Amino acid sequence: MSSHKKLTKRFSRRNGPKKMLIKGLLVNLINNESIVTTKSKAFEIKRHFDKSITLAKKNDLNSLRILIARLSNKDAAIKLVKDIAPKFQTRNGGYTSVVKMPNRQGDNSPMALIKII
């Protein structure tokens, strides 16, 4: 199967493990407000985090329930709606920054620091 016009990366995983990887990285980013990961994972997480912030800025019960379902973590969804999203009410995008770091020593893969602005 070709991967033409696909917007998401596969990360050498099938759909289920890939979704769980993204959920885990999103929850860690919300809880810690910055994480170090590979460059390709950081840019993929940036897309998903921006969509989550846009949803959390609505600050209603429906968006909270959707975030709880997407993140599978109630505490992270509540922190996103109550603490993080109000900072970005006047901002239209660019909620995270990705800073390139030196390559990982073991396998020389490019690393990046992704943090919430």
N, C-alpha and C positions, 0 to 999 in steps of 0.2 A: 504494500500500500504506500502510495506517495504521501508526502506531507506538504503538498502545495497549498497555499492559502490558509495554513493552519496558524493560529495566533499564539497558541501556547506551546511551550517546550514539553518534551516527553520525559526528560531526565532519566532515560533508560528504565522506565517503570510503566506498568500498566495504569489504567485509569484510577482504580481504587487506591493503590499506594501513592500515586502522584497527588491525588486530592488530599490524602492524609498528611503528606509532606507539606503541602501548601498551608493546610489548616494549622499544623504544628508551628511552622515558621511565623504565620500571622499571629498566633496566640503569644509566642515568645516575643515578637516585636511589640505587641501591645503591652505586655507585662513589663518588659525591660526597657522599652523605648529605643533600644538600639541593639543590633545583633551583627555578628560577623559571620558571613557565609560566602559561598562562591558567587562570582559575579553574575552568572546567568540566573541563579536562584534569586539573587537580590533584585534584579530587574523584573523578574516574574512576580515576586512578592510586592514590588512597588505598584504594579497594575492592580492587583487584588486589594491592596490596602487603600489605594485611592478610591476604588469603588465602595469599599466599606465605610470610609469617612464620609463620602457623599451621601450614603444611606443614613449614617448616624447623625448627620447634621439636621435631618428632619425632626429628630427628637420626639417621635411618637411611638405608641405601643406596637404598631405593626412593624416598623423598622427595627425595633428592639427584638421582636420575635424572629424576624428574618435573620438578623445578625447572630442570634443564639443558635439558630439552625445551621447557618453557614460555618460558624466557628466551633460549634460543639462544646463551647465553654461559656457558661453563663456569666462568670465573674469578668472574663475578658470583654464580653459584649457590653456589660454594664459600665465597665471602666471606659470603654470606647465612647459610649453615648454620654456619660456624665462628666468625664474628666478631659478627654482628648478632643472630642468634636467641638465643644464650645470655643476652644482656642482658634478654630478655623472657620468661624461663621462668616467672616468677611472675605475669606480667601477662596478663590475659584479653582485652585489646583496646586500641585507641587507641595504635597504634604510631607514628603520624605526626601531625603537626600542620600545619594549613593556615592561613597568615597572609595576610590580604588586603593587597595592595600598591596603589599608585596605578596608574591606567590607563596602558596603553601609549601613548606619544606619537603614533605613526604612525597607528593606526586606532582608538584610544580603547577597546581591548578590556580588560576587567577582568583584572588579573594577580594571581597568588598565589605565595607561597613555600611549598613543601611540604618538610618536613624530618623526619628520623627523630628521635624523642625519645631 
